[in-house]
Amino acid sequence: MAGVLDTSPAARAVTRGWSDLTIRNVFIIPTILFLIIFNIFPLIYSLGYSFTDFRASVNEPANFVGLQNFRELLTDERIWNNFWVTAKYVIVSVGGQMTVGFGLALLLNRAMPAKGLITTLLLLPMMMSAAVVGLFWRLLYDPSWGPLNYALGLGDLAWLSNADVALYAVAITDIWMWAPFVMLLSLAGLSAVPQHLYEAAAIDRASAWYTFSRITLPLVTPLLLIALIFRTMEAFKTFDIAYIMSTQPTTELISIKLYKFAFQEWQTGKSCALAYIVLIMVLAITNIYVKYLNKVKER
């Protein structure tokens, strides 16, 4: 009969436009395709090359060599030296970032004049390009006319050409750049701590150390662990800053060695194998952090 309103689900969907299922598919399917094309496919493709002697510089077919690339890499003392250098860099860099970032967050987590401006200025380093930061600090470290030696009274100390301090010089640059990231996450955690806990501690005349160790630190620890996870993964993959700032063997991180294998020596198959070794190590370290983070959340 004319004039009767159709209230079926299909009619309602047509009336309001796209259905919920259509909208979901429109957003999800392109994302899945993007991940498959640009992430999953290259990952699988490079895994196949890691079992071959393929070299991108020559027009020859790849020969299957099995686990030979992995065996040669894992028995090469130079590769293990690169891993050792990377481990030292990660410990110094991430340790410094966590210490400096959390310390800055504690200082900013209080009323002070121009707090917003100071916070914004402190966040500027992490917004810069790593290449720009590397070149900027390379100029600061210059022993002839760099201002750092003059300001610290260190004479003509060659930061980047001295094998004993070059790695620490690069780590200081990374700390300067990424400590604000830890500071930002720490500030988020500190601002979420209930104030009544501090009031109760003040009423009980708890010391500053007791308040920090029993209230502040336990409640901020989950966010600190998240920052630790992200910064450890990124520090393990650091390439641009170390490559730009120094050419010393003591600063040859595993990512730089991977770059040389792939684009200077054109050992494509071996570089793919090394990339997977690094990936497995990063996943293992991250998994340890995540397990500990879950235990902290359960407390």
C-alpha positions as CSV (number, residue, x, y, z in Angstrom):
1,M,0.0,0.0,0.0
2,A,1.3,3.4,-0.9
3,G,2.6,5.5,1.9
4,V,3.7,2.6,4.1
5,L,7.2,3.2,5.6
6,D,9.7,0.4,5.0
7,T,11.6,-0.2,8.2
8,S,13.7,-3.2,7.1
9,P,17.5,-3.1,7.9
10,A,18.4,-2.8,4.2
11,A,16.0,0.1,3.8
12,R,17.4,1.9,6.8
13,A,21.0,1.4,5.5
14,V,20.1,2.9,2.2
15,T,18.4,5.8,3.9
16,R,21.4,6.7,6.1
17,G,24.0,6.0,3.4
18,W,26.8,3.4,3.8
19,S,26.3,0.6,6.2
20,D,28.6,0.1,9.2
21,L,30.1,-2.9,7.4
22,T,30.9,-0.9,4.3
23,I,32.4,1.9,6.2
24,R,34.6,-0.5,8.2
25,N,35.8,-2.2,5.0
26,V,36.5,1.1,3.3
27,F,39.0,2.0,6.1
28,I,40.4,-1.4,7.0
29,I,40.9,-3.1,3.6
30,P,43.2,-0.3,2.2
31,T,45.2,-0.4,5.4
32,I,45.6,-4.2,5.2
33,L,46.7,-3.9,1.6
34,F,49.2,-1.1,2.4
35,L,50.7,-3.3,5.2
36,I,51.0,-6.3,2.9
37,I,52.5,-4.4,0.0
38,F,55.0,-2.2,1.9
39,N,55.7,-4.3,5.1
40,I,54.9,-8.0,4.8
41,F,55.9,-8.6,1.2
42,P,59.4,-7.0,1.5
43,L,59.9,-8.9,4.7
44,I,59.1,-12.3,3.1
45,Y,61.0,-11.3,-0.1
46,S,64.2,-10.4,1.8
47,L,63.9,-13.6,3.9
48,G,64.1,-15.6,0.6
49,Y,67.3,-13.6,-0.4
50,S,68.9,-14.3,3.0
51,F,69.3,-17.9,1.9
52,T,71.0,-17.0,-1.4
53,D,74.3,-15.5,-2.6
54,F,72.4,-12.8,-4.5
55,R,74.3,-9.6,-5.3
56,A,72.3,-6.6,-6.6
57,S,75.3,-5.2,-8.4
58,V,75.6,-8.0,-10.9
59,N,73.0,-9.3,-13.3
60,E,73.3,-12.9,-12.3
61,P,70.7,-15.3,-10.9
62,A,70.8,-16.0,-7.1
63,N,72.0,-19.4,-6.0
64,F,70.5,-21.1,-2.9
65,V,73.2,-21.4,-0.2
66,G,71.0,-22.4,2.7
67,L,72.2,-21.2,6.1
68,Q,75.6,-20.3,4.9
69,N,75.1,-16.6,5.3
70,F,73.8,-16.9,8.8
71,R,76.7,-19.3,9.7
72,E,79.3,-16.9,8.3
73,L,77.8,-13.9,10.1
74,L,77.5,-15.6,13.5
75,T,81.1,-16.9,13.4
76,D,82.6,-13.6,12.2
77,E,84.4,-11.8,15.1
78,R,84.0,-8.5,13.4
79,I,80.2,-8.8,13.4
80,W,80.2,-9.7,17.1
81,N,82.4,-6.6,17.7
82,N,79.8,-4.5,15.9
83,F,77.1,-6.0,18.2
84,W,79.3,-5.3,21.2
85,V,79.7,-1.6,20.1
86,T,76.0,-1.4,19.5
87,A,75.3,-2.9,23.0
88,K,77.5,-0.3,24.6
89,Y,75.9,2.5,22.6
90,V,72.4,1.3,23.6
91,I,73.2,1.1,27.3
92,V,74.8,4.6,27.4
93,S,72.3,6.3,25.1
94,V,69.1,4.8,26.5
95,G,70.4,5.0,30.1
96,G,71.2,8.7,29.6
97,Q,67.8,9.4,28.0
98,M,65.9,7.8,30.8
99,T,67.9,9.6,33.5
100,V,67.8,13.0,31.8
101,G,64.3,12.7,30.6
102,F,62.8,11.6,33.9
103,G,64.8,14.2,35.8
104,L,63.5,17.0,33.5
105,A,60.0,15.7,34.0
106,L,60.3,15.9,37.8
107,L,61.6,19.5,37.5
108,L,58.7,20.5,35.2
109,N,56.0,18.7,37.3
110,R,55.6,21.8,39.5
111,A,54.4,25.3,39.2
112,M,56.9,27.6,37.6
113,P,56.9,30.8,35.4
114,A,56.9,30.2,31.6
115,K,56.4,26.5,32.1
116,G,54.7,26.0,28.8
117,L,57.5,27.9,26.9
118,I,60.2,25.9,28.6
119,T,58.5,22.6,27.8
120,T,58.1,23.6,24.2
121,L,61.8,24.6,23.9
122,L,62.9,21.3,25.5
123,L,60.8,19.4,23.0
124,L,62.5,21.0,19.9
125,P,65.4,18.6,19.6
126,M,63.2,15.6,19.0
127,M,61.4,17.5,16.2
128,M,64.5,18.0,14.2
129,S,65.9,15.8,11.5
130,A,68.5,13.3,12.7
131,A,70.8,14.4,9.8
132,V,70.6,18.1,10.9
133,V,71.2,17.1,14.5
134,G,74.3,15.1,13.5
135,L,75.8,17.9,11.5
136,F,75.0,20.4,14.2
137,W,76.8,18.4,16.9
138,R,79.6,17.6,14.6
139,L,80.3,21.3,14.3
140,L,80.1,21.7,18.1
141,Y,82.6,18.9,18.6
142,D,85.1,20.3,16.1
143,P,88.5,20.5,18.0
144,S,89.7,23.6,16.0
145,W,86.8,26.1,16.3
146,G,84.0,24.2,17.9
147,P,82.6,26.0,21.0
148,L,82.2,22.9,23.2
149,N,85.9,22.4,24.0
150,Y,86.2,26.1,24.7
151,A,83.2,26.2,27.0
152,L,84.4,23.1,28.9
153,G,88.0,24.1,28.9
154,L,89.1,20.8,27.2
155,G,91.7,22.3,24.9
156,D,91.8,20.6,21.5
157,L,90.1,17.3,22.4
158,A,89.1,15.5,19.2
159,W,85.8,14.1,20.2
160,L,84.9,12.3,17.0
161,S,88.4,11.2,15.9
162,N,89.3,9.9,19.3
163,A,88.5,6.2,19.4
164,D,88.1,6.2,23.2
165,V,85.4,9.0,23.3
166,A,83.8,8.9,19.8
167,L,81.0,6.5,20.8
168,Y,80.2,8.5,23.9
169,A,80.1,11.7,21.8
170,V,77.5,10.1,19.5
171,A,75.6,8.8,22.5
172,I,75.5,12.3,24.0
173,T,74.0,13.7,20.8
174,D,71.3,11.0,20.8
175,I,70.6,11.7,24.5
176,W,70.2,15.4,23.7
177,M,67.8,14.6,20.8
178,W,65.6,12.0,22.5
179,A,65.6,12.7,26.2
180,P,62.6,15.0,25.6
181,F,60.6,12.0,24.4
182,V,61.2,10.3,27.7
183,M,60.4,13.6,29.5
184,L,57.1,13.9,27.6
185,L,55.9,10.3,28.6
186,S,57.2,10.9,32.2
187,L,55.2,14.1,32.5
188,A,52.1,12.3,31.3
189,G,52.6,9.7,34.1
190,L,53.4,12.2,36.8
191,S,50.3,14.3,36.0
192,A,48.2,11.2,36.4
193,V,49.4,10.5,39.9
194,P,46.5,11.2,42.3
195,Q,47.3,14.3,44.5
196,H,45.5,12.8,47.5
197,L,48.4,10.3,47.8
198,Y,50.9,13.1,48.2
199,E,48.6,14.8,50.7
200,A,48.3,11.7,52.8
201,A,52.1,11.3,52.7
202,A,52.5,14.9,53.8
203,I,50.1,14.3,56.7
204,D,52.1,11.2,57.8
205,R,55.3,13.3,57.5
206,A,56.8,11.0,55.0
207,S,60.3,12.0,53.7
208,A,60.8,13.1,50.1
209,W,62.6,9.9,49.3
210,Y,59.9,7.8,50.7
211,T,57.2,9.7,48.8
212,F,59.3,9.3,45.6
213,S,60.1,5.6,46.0
214,R,56.7,4.5,47.3
215,I,54.3,6.7,45.4
216,T,55.8,8.5,42.4
217,L,58.1,5.9,40.9
218,P,55.8,2.9,41.2
219,L,52.9,4.7,39.5
220,V,55.1,6.2,36.7
221,T,57.0,2.9,36.1
222,P,54.6,1.6,33.4
223,L,55.1,4.7,31.2
224,L,58.9,4.6,31.9
225,L,59.0,1.0,30.6
226,I,57.0,2.0,27.5
227,A,59.6,4.8,26.9
228,L,62.4,2.3,27.5
229,I,60.9,-0.2,25.0
230,F,60.6,2.4,22.3
231,R,64.0,4.0,22.8
232,T,65.8,0.7,23.1
233,M,64.4,-0.4,19.7
234,E,65.3,2.9,18.1
235,A,68.8,3.0,19.6
236,F,69.5,-0.5,18.4
237,K,68.7,0.6,14.9
238,T,70.5,4.0,15.0
239,F,72.2,4.8,11.8
240,D,72.0,8.4,10.6
241,I,73.6,10.2,13.6
242,A,76.4,7.7,14.0
243,Y,77.1,7.6,10.2
244,I,77.2,11.3,9.9
245,M,79.2,12.2,13.0
246,S,82.1,9.6,13.0
247,T,83.9,7.1,10.9
248,Q,85.8,5.5,13.8
249,P,85.6,1.7,14.1
250,T,84.5,2.2,17.7
251,T,81.3,3.9,16.4
252,E,80.5,1.3,13.7
253,L,77.1,0.2,14.9
254,I,75.5,-2.9,13.5
255,S,73.2,-0.8,11.4
256,I,76.3,0.8,9.7
257,K,77.8,-2.6,9.1
258,L,74.5,-3.7,7.5
259,Y,74.5,-0.6,5.3
260,K,78.1,-1.4,4.1
261,F,77.2,-5.0,3.3
262,A,74.1,-3.9,1.3
263,F,75.2,-0.7,-0.5
264,Q,79.0,-0.7,-0.5
265,E,80.0,-4.3,-0.8
266,W,76.7,-5.3,-2.5
267,Q,76.4,-8.5,-0.6
268,T,72.6,-8.4,-0.8
269,G,72.0,-12.0,0.4
270,K,74.3,-11.6,3.4
271,S,72.9,-8.2,4.3
272,C,69.4,-9.7,4.3
273,A,70.6,-12.4,6.7
274,L,72.2,-9.8,9.0
275,A,69.0,-7.8,8.9
276,Y,67.0,-10.8,10.1
277,I,69.6,-11.5,12.9
278,V,69.2,-7.9,14.1
279,L,65.4,-8.2,13.9
280,I,65.4,-11.4,16.0
281,M,67.6,-9.7,18.6
282,V,65.4,-6.6,18.8
283,L,62.3,-8.8,19.1
284,A,63.9,-10.8,21.9
285,I,64.9,-7.7,23.9
286,T,61.5,-6.1,23.4
287,N,59.7,-9.3,24.5
288,I,61.6,-9.3,27.7
289,Y,60.6,-5.7,28.3
290,V,56.9,-6.4,27.5
291,K,56.8,-9.4,29.9
292,Y,58.2,-7.2,32.7
293,L,55.8,-4.4,31.8
294,N,52.9,-6.9,32.1
295,K,54.1,-8.0,35.5
296,V,54.3,-4.4,36.7
297,K,50.7,-3.7,35.5
298,E,49.5,-6.8,37.4
299,R,50.8,-5.4,40.7
